[in-house]
Amino acid sequence: KGTGGVAMDAFYALMGCTTPLSNADRGCGQSVTYVHINVESWQEAYAEDWAEIQAKSPRVAPRNLGNGGYSGTSGMYVPLTVKE
């Protein structure tokens, strides 16, 4: 399917949506998926979307299998000059 711009694209690709990169119509509702793994996803920014996908489509919703030995946090960097 190619690369997506954000973690949400991966969520929809993993669900079997035919056009996961399209915000207008992700093409969901398929019974089969050809995308089986996503290596990296920062879910913190999409917690509500993740929960909604899990609730609405439990049969095809992606599963979080853990961190694979790498964990991290996300945040915003503000240079000292801006902070002052």
MIKOLNU-343490 format. One record per residue: chain; x, y, z of N, C-alpha, C, O, CB in turn; residue in one letter. Coordinates in steps of 0.1 Angstrom, whole numbers. Glycine has a CB too. Example, Ala and Ser with C-alpha at 12.3 -4.5 7.8 and 13.67 -1.06 7.14 Angstrom:
<nuvexs>
nuvex ch=A	n.c1=132	n.c2=-57	n.c3=78	ca.c1=123	ca.c2=-45	ca.c3=78	c.c1=132	c.c2=-33	c.c3=78	o.c1=142	o.c2=-33	o.c3=85	cb.c1=113	cb.c2=-45	cb.c3=90	aa=A
nuvex ch=A	n.c1=128	n.c2=-22	n.c3=71	ca.c1=137	ca.c2=-11	ca.c3=71	c.c1=129	c.c2=0	c.c3=79	o.c1=134	o.c2=11	o.c3=80	cb.c1=141	cb.c2=-6	cb.c3=57	aa=S
</nuvexs>
This chain:
<nuvexs>
nuvex ch=A	n.c1=8	n.c2=-12	n.c3=0	ca.c1=0	ca.c2=0	ca.c3=0	c.c1=9	c.c2=13	c.c3=0	o.c1=4	o.c2=23	o.c3=-4	cb.c1=-9	cb.c2=0	cb.c3=12	aa=K
nuvex ch=A	n.c1=21	n.c2=12	n.c3=4	ca.c1=29	ca.c2=23	ca.c3=4	c.c1=30	c.c2=30	c.c3=18	o.c1=23	o.c2=25	o.c3=28	cb.c1=25	cb.c2=34	cb.c3=-6	aa=G
nuvex ch=A	n.c1=37	n.c2=40	n.c3=19	ca.c1=38	ca.c2=47	ca.c3=32	c.c1=27	c.c2=57	c.c3=34	o.c1=21	o.c2=63	o.c3=25	cb.c1=51	cb.c2=54	cb.c3=33	aa=T
nuvex ch=A	n.c1=23	n.c2=59	n.c3=47	ca.c1=13	ca.c2=68	ca.c3=50	c.c1=19	c.c2=80	c.c3=58	o.c1=31	o.c2=79	o.c3=62	cb.c1=2	cb.c2=62	cb.c3=59	aa=G
nuvex ch=A	n.c1=11	n.c2=90	n.c3=59	ca.c1=17	ca.c2=102	ca.c3=66	c.c1=16	c.c2=102	c.c3=81	o.c1=24	o.c2=108	o.c3=88	cb.c1=10	cb.c2=114	cb.c3=61	aa=G
nuvex ch=A	n.c1=6	n.c2=95	n.c3=86	ca.c1=4	ca.c2=94	ca.c3=100	c.c1=0	c.c2=80	c.c3=105	o.c1=-4	o.c2=72	o.c3=97	cb.c1=-7	cb.c2=105	cb.c3=104	aa=V
nuvex ch=A	n.c1=0	n.c2=79	n.c3=118	ca.c1=-4	ca.c2=65	ca.c3=124	c.c1=-18	c.c2=61	c.c3=120	o.c1=-21	o.c2=49	o.c3=118	cb.c1=-3	cb.c2=66	cb.c3=139	aa=A
nuvex ch=A	n.c1=-27	n.c2=71	n.c3=118	ca.c1=-41	ca.c2=67	ca.c3=115	c.c1=-41	c.c2=60	c.c3=101	o.c1=-50	o.c2=51	o.c3=100	cb.c1=-49	cb.c2=80	cb.c3=114	aa=M
nuvex ch=A	n.c1=-33	n.c2=64	n.c3=92	ca.c1=-32	ca.c2=57	ca.c3=79	c.c1=-30	c.c2=42	c.c3=81	o.c1=-35	o.c2=33	o.c3=75	cb.c1=-22	cb.c2=63	cb.c3=70	aa=D
nuvex ch=A	n.c1=-20	n.c2=39	n.c3=90	ca.c1=-17	ca.c2=25	ca.c3=93	c.c1=-28	c.c2=18	c.c3=100	o.c1=-31	o.c2=6	o.c3=97	cb.c1=-5	cb.c2=24	cb.c3=102	aa=A
nuvex ch=A	n.c1=-36	n.c2=24	n.c3=109	ca.c1=-47	ca.c2=18	ca.c3=115	c.c1=-57	c.c2=13	c.c3=105	o.c1=-62	o.c2=2	o.c3=105	cb.c1=-54	cb.c2=28	cb.c3=125	aa=F
nuvex ch=A	n.c1=-60	n.c2=22	n.c3=95	ca.c1=-70	ca.c2=18	ca.c3=85	c.c1=-65	c.c2=8	c.c3=75	o.c1=-72	o.c2=-1	o.c3=70	cb.c1=-74	cb.c2=31	cb.c3=77	aa=Y
nuvex ch=A	n.c1=-52	n.c2=8	n.c3=72	ca.c1=-46	ca.c2=-2	ca.c3=63	c.c1=-46	c.c2=-15	c.c3=70	o.c1=-49	o.c2=-25	o.c3=63	cb.c1=-31	cb.c2=2	cb.c3=60	aa=A
nuvex ch=A	n.c1=-43	n.c2=-16	n.c3=82	ca.c1=-44	ca.c2=-29	ca.c3=90	c.c1=-58	c.c2=-34	c.c3=91	o.c1=-60	o.c2=-46	o.c3=92	cb.c1=-38	cb.c2=-27	cb.c3=104	aa=L
nuvex ch=A	n.c1=-68	n.c2=-26	n.c3=90	ca.c1=-82	ca.c2=-30	ca.c3=91	c.c1=-87	c.c2=-36	c.c3=77	o.c1=-98	o.c2=-41	o.c3=76	cb.c1=-91	cb.c2=-19	cb.c3=95	aa=M
nuvex ch=A	n.c1=-79	n.c2=-34	n.c3=67	ca.c1=-83	ca.c2=-39	ca.c3=53	c.c1=-90	c.c2=-28	c.c3=45	o.c1=-95	o.c2=-31	o.c3=34	cb.c1=-92	cb.c2=-50	cb.c3=55	aa=G
nuvex ch=A	n.c1=-90	n.c2=-16	n.c3=49	ca.c1=-96	ca.c2=-5	ca.c3=42	c.c1=-88	c.c2=-4	c.c3=28	o.c1=-76	o.c2=-4	o.c3=28	cb.c1=-96	cb.c2=9	cb.c3=49	aa=C
nuvex ch=A	n.c1=-96	n.c2=-2	n.c3=17	ca.c1=-90	ca.c2=-2	ca.c3=4	c.c1=-82	c.c2=11	c.c3=1	o.c1=-73	o.c2=11	o.c3=-8	cb.c1=-100	cb.c2=-5	cb.c3=-6	aa=T
nuvex ch=A	n.c1=-86	n.c2=22	n.c3=7	ca.c1=-79	ca.c2=35	ca.c3=4	c.c1=-76	c.c2=41	c.c3=18	o.c1=-81	o.c2=52	o.c3=21	cb.c1=-88	cb.c2=44	cb.c3=-4	aa=T
nuvex ch=A	n.c1=-67	n.c2=35	n.c3=25	ca.c1=-64	ca.c2=40	ca.c3=39	c.c1=-58	c.c2=54	c.c3=39	o.c1=-58	o.c2=60	o.c3=50	cb.c1=-55	cb.c2=31	cb.c3=46	aa=P
nuvex ch=A	n.c1=-52	n.c2=59	n.c3=29	ca.c1=-46	ca.c2=72	ca.c3=29	c.c1=-56	c.c2=83	c.c3=25	o.c1=-52	o.c2=95	o.c3=26	cb.c1=-35	cb.c2=72	cb.c3=19	aa=L
nuvex ch=A	n.c1=-68	n.c2=80	n.c3=22	ca.c1=-78	ca.c2=90	ca.c3=18	c.c1=-86	c.c2=94	c.c3=30	o.c1=-94	o.c2=85	o.c3=36	cb.c1=-87	cb.c2=85	cb.c3=7	aa=S
nuvex ch=A	n.c1=-85	n.c2=106	n.c3=34	ca.c1=-94	ca.c2=111	ca.c3=46	c.c1=-108	c.c2=112	c.c3=42	o.c1=-117	o.c2=110	o.c3=50	cb.c1=-89	cb.c2=124	cb.c3=50	aa=N
nuvex ch=A	n.c1=-111	n.c2=114	n.c3=29	ca.c1=-125	ca.c2=115	ca.c3=24	c.c1=-132	c.c2=102	c.c3=25	o.c1=-144	o.c2=101	o.c3=29	cb.c1=-125	cb.c2=121	cb.c3=10	aa=A
nuvex ch=A	n.c1=-126	n.c2=91	n.c3=21	ca.c1=-132	ca.c2=78	ca.c3=21	c.c1=-121	c.c2=67	c.c3=22	o.c1=-114	o.c2=65	o.c3=12	cb.c1=-141	cb.c2=76	cb.c3=8	aa=D
nuvex ch=A	n.c1=-120	n.c2=62	n.c3=34	ca.c1=-109	ca.c2=52	ca.c3=36	c.c1=-112	c.c2=38	c.c3=30	o.c1=-104	o.c2=30	o.c3=30	cb.c1=-107	cb.c2=50	cb.c3=51	aa=R
nuvex ch=A	n.c1=-125	n.c2=36	n.c3=25	ca.c1=-128	ca.c2=24	ca.c3=18	c.c1=-129	c.c2=12	c.c3=28	o.c1=-125	o.c2=1	o.c3=24	cb.c1=-118	cb.c2=21	cb.c3=8	aa=G
nuvex ch=A	n.c1=-134	n.c2=14	n.c3=40	ca.c1=-134	ca.c2=3	ca.c3=50	c.c1=-147	c.c2=-6	c.c3=48	o.c1=-156	o.c2=-2	o.c3=40	cb.c1=-135	cb.c2=9	cb.c3=64	aa=C
nuvex ch=A	n.c1=-147	n.c2=-17	n.c3=54	ca.c1=-158	ca.c2=-26	ca.c3=53	c.c1=-154	c.c2=-39	c.c3=47	o.c1=-163	o.c2=-48	o.c3=45	cb.c1=-169	cb.c2=-20	cb.c3=46	aa=G
nuvex ch=A	n.c1=-142	n.c2=-41	n.c3=43	ca.c1=-137	ca.c2=-53	ca.c3=36	c.c1=-136	c.c2=-64	c.c3=47	o.c1=-134	o.c2=-62	o.c3=59	cb.c1=-124	cb.c2=-51	cb.c3=29	aa=Q
nuvex ch=A	n.c1=-137	n.c2=-76	n.c3=42	ca.c1=-136	ca.c2=-88	ca.c3=51	c.c1=-122	c.c2=-94	c.c3=51	o.c1=-119	o.c2=-103	o.c3=59	cb.c1=-146	cb.c2=-98	cb.c3=47	aa=S
nuvex ch=A	n.c1=-113	n.c2=-89	n.c3=43	ca.c1=-99	ca.c2=-94	ca.c3=42	c.c1=-90	c.c2=-82	c.c3=42	o.c1=-93	o.c2=-71	o.c3=37	cb.c1=-97	cb.c2=-103	cb.c3=30	aa=V
nuvex ch=A	n.c1=-78	n.c2=-84	n.c3=48	ca.c1=-68	ca.c2=-74	ca.c3=48	c.c1=-55	c.c2=-79	c.c3=42	o.c1=-51	o.c2=-91	o.c3=44	cb.c1=-65	cb.c2=-68	cb.c3=62	aa=T
nuvex ch=A	n.c1=-48	n.c2=-71	n.c3=35	ca.c1=-35	ca.c2=-75	ca.c3=29	c.c1=-23	c.c2=-68	c.c3=35	o.c1=-12	o.c2=-71	o.c3=32	cb.c1=-35	cb.c2=-72	cb.c3=14	aa=Y
nuvex ch=A	n.c1=-26	n.c2=-60	n.c3=45	ca.c1=-16	ca.c2=-53	ca.c3=53	c.c1=-16	c.c2=-59	c.c3=67	o.c1=-26	o.c2=-59	o.c3=74	cb.c1=-18	cb.c2=-37	cb.c3=54	aa=V
nuvex ch=A	n.c1=-5	n.c2=-65	n.c3=71	ca.c1=-5	ca.c2=-73	ca.c3=83	c.c1=4	c.c2=-68	c.c3=94	o.c1=2	o.c2=-73	o.c3=106	cb.c1=-1	cb.c2=-87	cb.c3=80	aa=H
nuvex ch=A	n.c1=12	n.c2=-58	n.c3=91	ca.c1=21	ca.c2=-54	ca.c3=102	c.c1=24	c.c2=-39	c.c3=100	o.c1=26	o.c2=-34	o.c3=89	cb.c1=35	cb.c2=-62	cb.c3=102	aa=I
nuvex ch=A	n.c1=25	n.c2=-32	n.c3=111	ca.c1=30	ca.c2=-18	ca.c3=111	c.c1=41	c.c2=-18	c.c3=121	o.c1=39	o.c2=-21	o.c3=133	cb.c1=18	cb.c2=-8	cb.c3=114	aa=N
nuvex ch=A	n.c1=53	n.c2=-13	n.c3=117	ca.c1=64	ca.c2=-13	ca.c3=126	c.c1=64	c.c2=-3	c.c3=137	o.c1=69	o.c2=-5	o.c3=148	cb.c1=77	cb.c2=-12	cb.c3=118	aa=V
nuvex ch=A	n.c1=60	n.c2=9	n.c3=133	ca.c1=60	ca.c2=20	ca.c3=143	c.c1=48	c.c2=28	c.c3=142	o.c1=43	o.c2=32	o.c3=132	cb.c1=73	cb.c2=29	cb.c3=141	aa=E
nuvex ch=A	n.c1=42	n.c2=31	n.c3=154	ca.c1=30	ca.c2=40	ca.c3=155	c.c1=30	c.c2=47	c.c3=168	o.c1=30	o.c2=40	o.c3=179	cb.c1=17	cb.c2=31	cb.c3=153	aa=S
nuvex ch=A	n.c1=29	n.c2=60	n.c3=168	ca.c1=28	ca.c2=67	ca.c3=180	c.c1=13	c.c2=70	c.c3=183	o.c1=8	o.c2=80	o.c3=178	cb.c1=36	cb.c2=81	cb.c3=179	aa=W
nuvex ch=A	n.c1=7	n.c2=61	n.c3=190	ca.c1=-7	ca.c2=61	ca.c3=193	c.c1=-12	c.c2=72	c.c3=202	o.c1=-24	o.c2=75	o.c3=203	cb.c1=-11	cb.c2=48	cb.c3=198	aa=Q
nuvex ch=A	n.c1=-3	n.c2=78	n.c3=210	ca.c1=-8	ca.c2=88	ca.c3=220	c.c1=-16	c.c2=99	c.c3=214	o.c1=-26	o.c2=103	o.c3=220	cb.c1=4	cb.c2=94	cb.c3=227	aa=E
nuvex ch=A	n.c1=-12	n.c2=103	n.c3=202	ca.c1=-19	ca.c2=114	ca.c3=196	c.c1=-33	c.c2=110	c.c3=190	o.c1=-41	o.c2=118	o.c3=187	cb.c1=-11	cb.c2=120	cb.c3=184	aa=A
nuvex ch=A	n.c1=-35	n.c2=97	n.c3=189	ca.c1=-47	ca.c2=92	ca.c3=183	c.c1=-55	c.c2=82	c.c3=192	o.c1=-61	o.c2=73	o.c3=188	cb.c1=-44	cb.c2=84	cb.c3=170	aa=Y
nuvex ch=A	n.c1=-54	n.c2=85	n.c3=205	ca.c1=-60	ca.c2=76	ca.c3=215	c.c1=-75	c.c2=74	c.c3=213	o.c1=-80	o.c2=63	o.c3=214	cb.c1=-57	cb.c2=80	cb.c3=229	aa=A
nuvex ch=A	n.c1=-82	n.c2=85	n.c3=211	ca.c1=-96	ca.c2=85	ca.c3=209	c.c1=-100	c.c2=77	c.c3=196	o.c1=-109	o.c2=69	o.c3=196	cb.c1=-102	cb.c2=99	cb.c3=208	aa=E
nuvex ch=A	n.c1=-92	n.c2=80	n.c3=185	ca.c1=-95	ca.c2=73	ca.c3=173	c.c1=-92	c.c2=58	c.c3=174	o.c1=-100	o.c2=50	o.c3=169	cb.c1=-86	cb.c2=78	cb.c3=162	aa=D
nuvex ch=A	n.c1=-81	n.c2=54	n.c3=181	ca.c1=-78	ca.c2=40	ca.c3=183	c.c1=-89	c.c2=33	c.c3=191	o.c1=-94	o.c2=22	o.c3=187	cb.c1=-65	cb.c2=39	cb.c3=191	aa=W
nuvex ch=A	n.c1=-94	n.c2=40	n.c3=201	ca.c1=-105	ca.c2=34	ca.c3=210	c.c1=-118	c.c2=33	c.c3=201	o.c1=-125	o.c2=23	o.c3=202	cb.c1=-108	cb.c2=43	cb.c3=222	aa=A
nuvex ch=A	n.c1=-121	n.c2=42	n.c3=193	ca.c1=-133	ca.c2=42	ca.c3=184	c.c1=-132	c.c2=30	c.c3=174	o.c1=-141	o.c2=23	o.c3=172	cb.c1=-135	cb.c2=55	cb.c3=177	aa=E
nuvex ch=A	n.c1=-120	n.c2=28	n.c3=168	ca.c1=-118	ca.c2=17	ca.c3=159	c.c1=-120	c.c2=4	c.c3=166	o.c1=-126	o.c2=-5	o.c3=161	cb.c1=-104	cb.c2=18	cb.c3=152	aa=I
nuvex ch=A	n.c1=-114	n.c2=3	n.c3=178	ca.c1=-115	ca.c2=-9	ca.c3=186	c.c1=-130	c.c2=-13	c.c3=189	o.c1=-134	o.c2=-24	o.c3=189	cb.c1=-107	cb.c2=-8	cb.c3=199	aa=Q
nuvex ch=A	n.c1=-137	n.c2=-2	n.c3=192	ca.c1=-151	ca.c2=-4	ca.c3=196	c.c1=-160	c.c2=-7	c.c3=184	o.c1=-169	o.c2=-16	o.c3=185	cb.c1=-157	cb.c2=8	cb.c3=203	aa=A
nuvex ch=A	n.c1=-158	n.c2=0	n.c3=173	ca.c1=-167	ca.c2=-2	ca.c3=162	c.c1=-164	c.c2=-14	c.c3=153	o.c1=-173	o.c2=-19	o.c3=146	cb.c1=-166	cb.c2=11	cb.c3=153	aa=K
nuvex ch=A	n.c1=-151	n.c2=-18	n.c3=152	ca.c1=-147	ca.c2=-28	ca.c3=143	c.c1=-138	c.c2=-39	c.c3=150	o.c1=-127	o.c2=-41	o.c3=146	cb.c1=-140	cb.c2=-23	cb.c3=131	aa=S
nuvex ch=A	n.c1=-143	n.c2=-45	n.c3=161	ca.c1=-134	ca.c2=-54	ca.c3=169	c.c1=-129	c.c2=-66	c.c3=161	o.c1=-118	o.c2=-71	o.c3=164	cb.c1=-142	cb.c2=-59	cb.c3=181	aa=P
nuvex ch=A	n.c1=-136	n.c2=-70	n.c3=151	ca.c1=-131	ca.c2=-82	ca.c3=143	c.c1=-119	c.c2=-79	c.c3=135	o.c1=-111	o.c2=-88	o.c3=133	cb.c1=-143	cb.c2=-87	cb.c3=134	aa=R
nuvex ch=A	n.c1=-118	n.c2=-67	n.c3=129	ca.c1=-107	ca.c2=-63	ca.c3=120	c.c1=-98	c.c2=-52	c.c3=126	o.c1=-88	o.c2=-48	o.c3=120	cb.c1=-112	cb.c2=-59	cb.c3=107	aa=V
nuvex ch=A	n.c1=-101	n.c2=-48	n.c3=138	ca.c1=-93	ca.c2=-37	ca.c3=144	c.c1=-79	c.c2=-42	c.c3=146	o.c1=-77	o.c2=-53	o.c3=150	cb.c1=-99	cb.c2=-32	cb.c3=157	aa=A
nuvex ch=A	n.c1=-69	n.c2=-33	n.c3=144	ca.c1=-55	ca.c2=-37	ca.c3=147	c.c1=-53	c.c2=-39	c.c3=161	o.c1=-60	o.c2=-34	o.c3=170	cb.c1=-46	cb.c2=-25	cb.c3=142	aa=P
nuvex ch=A	n.c1=-43	n.c2=-47	n.c3=164	ca.c1=-39	ca.c2=-50	ca.c3=178	c.c1=-25	c.c2=-45	c.c3=181	o.c1=-16	o.c2=-45	o.c3=173	cb.c1=-40	cb.c2=-66	cb.c3=181	aa=R
nuvex ch=A	n.c1=-24	n.c2=-40	n.c3=193	ca.c1=-11	ca.c2=-35	ca.c3=198	c.c1=-4	c.c2=-47	c.c3=204	o.c1=-8	o.c2=-52	o.c3=214	cb.c1=-12	cb.c2=-23	cb.c3=208	aa=N
nuvex ch=A	n.c1=7	n.c2=-51	n.c3=198	ca.c1=15	ca.c2=-63	ca.c3=202	c.c1=26	c.c2=-60	c.c3=211	o.c1=35	o.c2=-68	o.c3=214	cb.c1=19	cb.c2=-71	cb.c3=191	aa=L
nuvex ch=A	n.c1=27	n.c2=-47	n.c3=215	ca.c1=38	ca.c2=-43	ca.c3=224	c.c1=49	c.c2=-35	c.c3=217	o.c1=47	o.c2=-30	o.c3=206	cb.c1=45	cb.c2=-55	cb.c3=230	aa=G
nuvex ch=A	n.c1=59	n.c2=-32	n.c3=224	ca.c1=69	ca.c2=-23	ca.c3=219	c.c1=81	c.c2=-29	c.c3=213	o.c1=90	o.c2=-22	o.c3=208	cb.c1=74	cb.c2=-14	cb.c3=230	aa=N
nuvex ch=A	n.c1=82	n.c2=-42	n.c3=213	ca.c1=94	ca.c2=-49	ca.c3=206	c.c1=107	c.c2=-45	c.c3=212	o.c1=117	o.c2=-46	o.c3=206	cb.c1=94	cb.c2=-45	cb.c3=192	aa=G
nuvex ch=A	n.c1=107	n.c2=-41	n.c3=225	ca.c1=120	ca.c2=-38	ca.c3=231	c.c1=124	c.c2=-23	c.c3=230	o.c1=134	o.c2=-19	o.c3=236	cb.c1=130	cb.c2=-46	cb.c3=226	aa=G
nuvex ch=A	n.c1=116	n.c2=-15	n.c3=224	ca.c1=119	ca.c2=-1	ca.c3=222	c.c1=106	c.c2=7	c.c3=227	o.c1=95	o.c2=5	o.c3=222	cb.c1=122	cb.c2=3	cb.c3=207	aa=Y
nuvex ch=A	n.c1=108	n.c2=15	n.c3=237	ca.c1=97	ca.c2=24	ca.c3=241	c.c1=102	c.c2=38	c.c3=240	o.c1=114	o.c2=41	o.c3=241	cb.c1=93	cb.c2=20	cb.c3=255	aa=S
nuvex ch=A	n.c1=92	n.c2=47	n.c3=239	ca.c1=96	ca.c2=61	ca.c3=238	c.c1=84	c.c2=69	c.c3=242	o.c1=73	o.c2=64	o.c3=244	cb.c1=100	cb.c2=65	cb.c3=224	aa=G
nuvex ch=A	n.c1=86	n.c2=82	n.c3=242	ca.c1=75	ca.c2=92	ca.c3=245	c.c1=75	c.c2=102	c.c3=234	o.c1=86	o.c2=105	o.c3=228	cb.c1=77	cb.c2=98	cb.c3=259	aa=T
nuvex ch=A	n.c1=64	n.c2=109	n.c3=233	ca.c1=64	ca.c2=120	ca.c3=223	c.c1=61	c.c2=132	c.c3=231	o.c1=55	o.c2=132	o.c3=241	cb.c1=53	cb.c2=117	cb.c3=212	aa=S
nuvex ch=A	n.c1=65	n.c2=143	n.c3=225	ca.c1=63	ca.c2=156	ca.c3=231	c.c1=67	c.c2=167	c.c3=222	o.c1=70	o.c2=165	o.c3=210	cb.c1=71	cb.c2=157	cb.c3=244	aa=G
nuvex ch=A	n.c1=67	n.c2=179	n.c3=227	ca.c1=70	ca.c2=191	ca.c3=219	c.c1=83	c.c2=197	c.c3=224	o.c1=85	o.c2=199	o.c3=236	cb.c1=58	cb.c2=201	cb.c3=219	aa=M
nuvex ch=A	n.c1=92	n.c2=201	n.c3=215	ca.c1=104	ca.c2=208	ca.c3=218	c.c1=102	c.c2=223	c.c3=216	o.c1=98	o.c2=227	o.c3=206	cb.c1=116	cb.c2=203	cb.c3=209	aa=Y
nuvex ch=A	n.c1=105	n.c2=230	n.c3=227	ca.c1=105	ca.c2=245	ca.c3=226	c.c1=119	c.c2=250	c.c3=230	o.c1=124	o.c2=248	o.c3=241	cb.c1=94	cb.c2=250	cb.c3=237	aa=V
nuvex ch=A	n.c1=125	n.c2=256	n.c3=220	ca.c1=139	ca.c2=261	ca.c3=222	c.c1=139	c.c2=271	c.c3=234	o.c1=129	o.c2=278	o.c3=236	cb.c1=144	cb.c2=268	cb.c3=210	aa=P
nuvex ch=A	n.c1=150	n.c2=272	n.c3=241	ca.c1=151	ca.c2=281	ca.c3=252	c.c1=149	c.c2=295	c.c3=248	o.c1=143	o.c2=303	o.c3=256	cb.c1=165	cb.c2=279	cb.c3=258	aa=L
nuvex ch=A	n.c1=153	n.c2=299	n.c3=237	ca.c1=151	ca.c2=313	ca.c3=233	c.c1=136	c.c2=317	c.c3=231	o.c1=132	o.c2=328	o.c3=234	cb.c1=158	cb.c2=316	cb.c3=219	aa=T
nuvex ch=A	n.c1=128	n.c2=307	n.c3=227	ca.c1=114	ca.c2=310	ca.c3=226	c.c1=107	c.c2=309	c.c3=240	o.c1=98	o.c2=317	o.c3=243	cb.c1=107	cb.c2=299	cb.c3=217	aa=V
nuvex ch=A	n.c1=112	n.c2=300	n.c3=248	ca.c1=107	ca.c2=299	ca.c3=262	c.c1=109	c.c2=312	c.c3=270	o.c1=101	o.c2=316	o.c3=278	cb.c1=114	cb.c2=287	cb.c3=269	aa=K
nuvex ch=A	n.c1=121	n.c2=318	n.c3=268	ca.c1=124	ca.c2=330	ca.c3=276	c.c1=116	c.c2=341	c.c3=270	o.c1=117	o.c2=353	o.c3=275	cb.c1=139	cb.c2=333	cb.c3=275	aa=E
</nuvexs>
